[in-house]
Amino acid sequence: MSIIGIPVGVYGYIFPGNINIMVLDLYASKKYRILAAVILLIIIFESIYCLLTLLLLGGSKESSHWYKSLEIGSFILILAIGIWMLMESRKSKQAVQKSTLYRGINNVIVHPQLIPFWLIIGVVINPLMKFGMDVFALAGFVIFNAIGTLMAMAVYMIFGNKLLQYFNLNLSTINRVMGFVYAGIGGYSLLNYFVGWHK
């Protein structure tokens, strides 16, 4: 089941942002040495954020109260993201291609969004992976997630401009669909949690 890390890694970087647009810019300007170093840095810090957050999540299962708090917080966050994306889908926005090397590197190293992202992912797939008990499953997941991240970077290097154009044309629809998905998962998870808890 560690192979789940591949789609998670792709999903984490497929939407336009400072990091993948920086990769696109470096590839387009043929700065391959800098690009290779940047991609290595992305993989290292992505793996660190992933590993530390999932270890924290796995270790917190020893304290049922703390883990339940993380679960509820993650479900609420998923629901909130879904509602926010539905609200954003009503606005006329575009995925703007504005980035610098400094801004991209800064987002690689200091990426506060990755911690809640991995908490959500960890809570959702932890029942399948059992990160707190299986070191090999955790290591495999981190490796496969790195592969997924590399795949997302490759997509931006090869199809970056077309992908940005697609997001510009369909951003509202994407936000609406993903908003319903997030809100549905968050709402269902909260309902299922509290119904199961009362039982």
MIGU-947302 format. One record per residue (C-alpha): residue number from 1; residue in one letter; x, z, y negated. Coordinates in steps of 0.25 Angstrom, whole numbers, m for minus. Layout:
BEGIN
{pos: NUM	code: a	x: X	z: Z	y: Y};
...
//
This chain:
BEGIN
{pos: 1	code: m	x: 0	z: 0	y: 0};
{pos: 2	code: s	x: 12	z: 1	y: m9};
{pos: 3	code: i	x: 10	z: m14	y: m12};
{pos: 4	code: i	x: m1	z: m10	y: m21};
{pos: 5	code: g	x: 10	z: m8	y: m31};
{pos: 6	code: i	x: 12	z: m23	y: m33};
{pos: 7	code: p	x: m2	z: m26	y: m39};
{pos: 8	code: v	x: m1	z: m13	y: m47};
{pos: 9	code: g	x: 13	z: m17	y: m53};
{pos: 10	code: v	x: 7	z: m31	y: m56};
{pos: 11	code: y	x: m5	z: m25	y: m63};
{pos: 12	code: g	x: 3	z: m15	y: m71};
{pos: 13	code: y	x: 10	z: m27	y: m79};
{pos: 14	code: i	x: 1	z: m39	y: m78};
{pos: 15	code: f	x: m6	z: m36	y: m91};
{pos: 16	code: p	x: 1	z: m40	y: m104};
{pos: 17	code: g	x: 10	z: m29	y: m110};
{pos: 18	code: n	x: 23	z: m27	y: m117};
{pos: 19	code: i	x: 31	z: m26	y: m103};
{pos: 20	code: n	x: 26	z: m39	y: m97};
{pos: 21	code: i	x: 26	z: m47	y: m110};
{pos: 22	code: m	x: 40	z: m42	y: m112};
{pos: 23	code: v	x: 44	z: m48	y: m98};
{pos: 24	code: l	x: 37	z: m61	y: m102};
{pos: 25	code: d	x: 44	z: m62	y: m115};
{pos: 26	code: l	x: 58	z: m59	y: m108};
{pos: 27	code: y	x: 55	z: m70	y: m97};
{pos: 28	code: a	x: 50	z: m80	y: m107};
{pos: 29	code: s	x: 63	z: m78	y: m116};
{pos: 30	code: k	x: 72	z: m79	y: m103};
{pos: 31	code: k	x: 78	z: m66	y: m105};
{pos: 32	code: y	x: 79	z: m64	y: m90};
{pos: 33	code: r	x: 90	z: m53	y: m89};
{pos: 34	code: i	x: 82	z: m44	y: m99};
{pos: 35	code: l	x: 69	z: m48	y: m91};
{pos: 36	code: a	x: 75	z: m43	y: m78};
{pos: 37	code: a	x: 80	z: m30	y: m84};
{pos: 38	code: v	x: 66	z: m28	y: m90};
{pos: 39	code: i	x: 59	z: m30	y: m77};
{pos: 40	code: l	x: 68	z: m21	y: m70};
{pos: 41	code: l	x: 65	z: m10	y: m81};
{pos: 42	code: i	x: 50	z: m13	y: m79};
{pos: 43	code: i	x: 51	z: m11	y: m64};
{pos: 44	code: i	x: 59	z: 2	y: m66};
{pos: 45	code: f	x: 50	z: 9	y: m76};
{pos: 46	code: e	x: 37	z: 4	y: m69};
{pos: 47	code: s	x: 42	z: 10	y: m56};
{pos: 48	code: i	x: 46	z: 23	y: m63};
{pos: 49	code: y	x: 32	z: 24	y: m69};
{pos: 50	code: c	x: 25	z: 21	y: m56};
{pos: 51	code: l	x: 34	z: 30	y: m47};
{pos: 52	code: l	x: 33	z: 42	y: m56};
{pos: 53	code: t	x: 18	z: 41	y: m59};
{pos: 54	code: l	x: 15	z: 39	y: m44};
{pos: 55	code: l	x: 24	z: 51	y: m40};
{pos: 56	code: l	x: 17	z: 60	y: m51};
{pos: 57	code: l	x: 4	z: 55	y: m45};
{pos: 58	code: g	x: 8	z: 58	y: m31};
{pos: 59	code: g	x: 14	z: 71	y: m34};
{pos: 60	code: s	x: 2	z: 76	y: m42};
{pos: 61	code: k	x: m6	z: 75	y: m29};
{pos: 62	code: e	x: 0	z: 88	y: m25};
{pos: 63	code: s	x: m9	z: 94	y: m36};
{pos: 64	code: s	x: m23	z: 89	y: m34};
{pos: 65	code: h	x: m28	z: 94	y: m47};
{pos: 66	code: w	x: m17	z: 86	y: m55};
{pos: 67	code: y	x: m19	z: 73	y: m46};
{pos: 68	code: k	x: m34	z: 74	y: m48};
{pos: 69	code: s	x: m32	z: 74	y: m63};
{pos: 70	code: l	x: m23	z: 62	y: m62};
{pos: 71	code: e	x: m33	z: 55	y: m54};
{pos: 72	code: i	x: m44	z: 58	y: m64};
{pos: 73	code: g	x: m35	z: 54	y: m76};
{pos: 74	code: s	x: m32	z: 41	y: m69};
{pos: 75	code: f	x: m46	z: 37	y: m66};
{pos: 76	code: i	x: m50	z: 41	y: m81};
{pos: 77	code: l	x: m39	z: 32	y: m86};
{pos: 78	code: i	x: m43	z: 21	y: m77};
{pos: 79	code: l	x: m57	z: 22	y: m82};
{pos: 80	code: a	x: m52	z: 23	y: m97};
{pos: 81	code: i	x: m43	z: 11	y: m95};
{pos: 82	code: g	x: m55	z: 3	y: m90};
{pos: 83	code: i	x: m64	z: 7	y: m101};
{pos: 84	code: w	x: m52	z: 3	y: m111};
{pos: 85	code: m	x: m50	z: m10	y: m105};
{pos: 86	code: l	x: m65	z: m13	y: m106};
{pos: 87	code: m	x: m65	z: m10	y: m121};
{pos: 88	code: e	x: m53	z: m18	y: m123};
{pos: 89	code: s	x: m59	z: m30	y: m116};
{pos: 90	code: r	x: m69	z: m31	y: m128};
{pos: 91	code: k	x: m58	z: m33	y: m138};
{pos: 92	code: s	x: m51	z: m46	y: m140};
{pos: 93	code: k	x: m37	z: m44	y: m137};
{pos: 94	code: q	x: m25	z: m52	y: m132};
{pos: 95	code: a	x: m13	z: m49	y: m124};
{pos: 96	code: v	x: m2	z: m50	y: m135};
{pos: 97	code: q	x: 11	z: m55	y: m131};
{pos: 98	code: k	x: 19	z: m46	y: m140};
{pos: 99	code: s	x: 31	z: m38	y: m134};
{pos: 100	code: t	x: 46	z: m35	y: m136};
{pos: 101	code: l	x: 57	z: m31	y: m126};
{pos: 102	code: y	x: 57	z: m17	y: m133};
{pos: 103	code: r	x: 42	z: m15	y: m131};
{pos: 104	code: g	x: 42	z: m20	y: m117};
{pos: 105	code: i	x: 54	z: m11	y: m113};
{pos: 106	code: n	x: 48	z: 1	y: m120};
{pos: 107	code: n	x: 35	z: m1	y: m112};
{pos: 108	code: v	x: 43	z: m2	y: m99};
{pos: 109	code: i	x: 50	z: 11	y: m101};
{pos: 110	code: v	x: 39	z: 19	y: m108};
{pos: 111	code: h	x: 26	z: 14	y: m102};
{pos: 112	code: p	x: 15	z: 26	y: m103};
{pos: 113	code: q	x: 4	z: 17	y: m98};
{pos: 114	code: l	x: 11	z: 16	y: m84};
{pos: 115	code: i	x: 9	z: 31	y: m81};
{pos: 116	code: p	x: m6	z: 31	y: m82};
{pos: 117	code: f	x: m6	z: 17	y: m75};
{pos: 118	code: w	x: 2	z: 23	y: m63};
{pos: 119	code: l	x: m7	z: 35	y: m63};
{pos: 120	code: i	x: m19	z: 27	y: m62};
{pos: 121	code: i	x: m13	z: 17	y: m51};
{pos: 122	code: g	x: m7	z: 30	y: m43};
{pos: 123	code: v	x: m21	z: 37	y: m43};
{pos: 124	code: v	x: m28	z: 24	y: m39};
{pos: 125	code: i	x: m18	z: 20	y: m27};
{pos: 126	code: n	x: m12	z: 34	y: m24};
{pos: 127	code: p	x: m23	z: 36	y: m12};
{pos: 128	code: l	x: m17	z: 23	y: m6};
{pos: 129	code: m	x: m3	z: 25	y: m9};
{pos: 130	code: k	x: m1	z: 40	y: m8};
{pos: 131	code: f	x: 11	z: 40	y: m17};
{pos: 132	code: g	x: 13	z: 55	y: m16};
{pos: 133	code: m	x: 15	z: 55	y: m1};
{pos: 134	code: d	x: 22	z: 41	y: 2};
{pos: 135	code: v	x: 35	z: 39	y: m5};
{pos: 136	code: f	x: 36	z: 25	y: 1};
{pos: 137	code: a	x: 22	z: 21	y: m4};
{pos: 138	code: l	x: 26	z: 25	y: m18};
{pos: 139	code: a	x: 40	z: 18	y: m18};
{pos: 140	code: g	x: 33	z: 5	y: m12};
{pos: 141	code: f	x: 22	z: 6	y: m23};
{pos: 142	code: v	x: 33	z: 7	y: m34};
{pos: 143	code: i	x: 41	z: m5	y: m28};
{pos: 144	code: f	x: 28	z: m14	y: m26};
{pos: 145	code: n	x: 24	z: m10	y: m40};
{pos: 146	code: a	x: 37	z: m15	y: m46};
{pos: 147	code: i	x: 35	z: m28	y: m38};
{pos: 148	code: g	x: 21	z: m29	y: m45};
{pos: 149	code: t	x: 27	z: m26	y: m58};
{pos: 150	code: l	x: 38	z: m37	y: m56};
{pos: 151	code: m	x: 26	z: m47	y: m52};
{pos: 152	code: a	x: 19	z: m44	y: m65};
{pos: 153	code: m	x: 32	z: m46	y: m73};
{pos: 154	code: a	x: 34	z: m60	y: m66};
{pos: 155	code: v	x: 20	z: m64	y: m69};
{pos: 156	code: y	x: 23	z: m62	y: m84};
{pos: 157	code: m	x: 36	z: m69	y: m83};
{pos: 158	code: i	x: 29	z: m81	y: m76};
{pos: 159	code: f	x: 15	z: m81	y: m82};
{pos: 160	code: g	x: 16	z: m72	y: m94};
{pos: 161	code: n	x: 11	z: m81	y: m105};
{pos: 162	code: k	x: m1	z: m86	y: m96};
{pos: 163	code: l	x: m4	z: m72	y: m92};
{pos: 164	code: l	x: m4	z: m67	y: m107};
{pos: 165	code: q	x: m13	z: m79	y: m110};
{pos: 166	code: y	x: m22	z: m75	y: m99};
{pos: 167	code: f	x: m23	z: m61	y: m104};
{pos: 168	code: n	x: m26	z: m65	y: m118};
{pos: 169	code: l	x: m37	z: m74	y: m113};
{pos: 170	code: n	x: m43	z: m64	y: m103};
{pos: 171	code: l	x: m39	z: m50	y: m108};
{pos: 172	code: s	x: m53	z: m46	y: m112};
{pos: 173	code: t	x: m58	z: m50	y: m98};
{pos: 174	code: i	x: m46	z: m43	y: m91};
{pos: 175	code: n	x: m48	z: m30	y: m99};
{pos: 176	code: r	x: m63	z: m30	y: m95};
{pos: 177	code: v	x: m61	z: m33	y: m80};
{pos: 178	code: m	x: m50	z: m22	y: m79};
{pos: 179	code: g	x: m58	z: m13	y: m88};
{pos: 180	code: f	x: m69	z: m13	y: m78};
{pos: 181	code: v	x: m59	z: m11	y: m66};
{pos: 182	code: y	x: m52	z: 1	y: m72};
{pos: 183	code: a	x: m65	z: 7	y: m77};
{pos: 184	code: g	x: m71	z: 5	y: m63};
{pos: 185	code: i	x: m59	z: 11	y: m56};
{pos: 186	code: g	x: m58	z: 23	y: m65};
{pos: 187	code: g	x: m73	z: 25	y: m65};
{pos: 188	code: y	x: m74	z: 24	y: m50};
{pos: 189	code: s	x: m62	z: 33	y: m48};
{pos: 190	code: l	x: m67	z: 44	y: m57};
{pos: 191	code: l	x: m81	z: 43	y: m50};
{pos: 192	code: n	x: m75	z: 43	y: m36};
{pos: 193	code: y	x: m66	z: 54	y: m39};
{pos: 194	code: f	x: m76	z: 64	y: m45};
{pos: 195	code: v	x: m87	z: 60	y: m34};
{pos: 196	code: g	x: m76	z: 63	y: m23};
{pos: 197	code: w	x: m72	z: 76	y: m30};
{pos: 198	code: h	x: m86	z: 81	y: m30};
{pos: 199	code: k	x: m88	z: 78	y: m16};
//
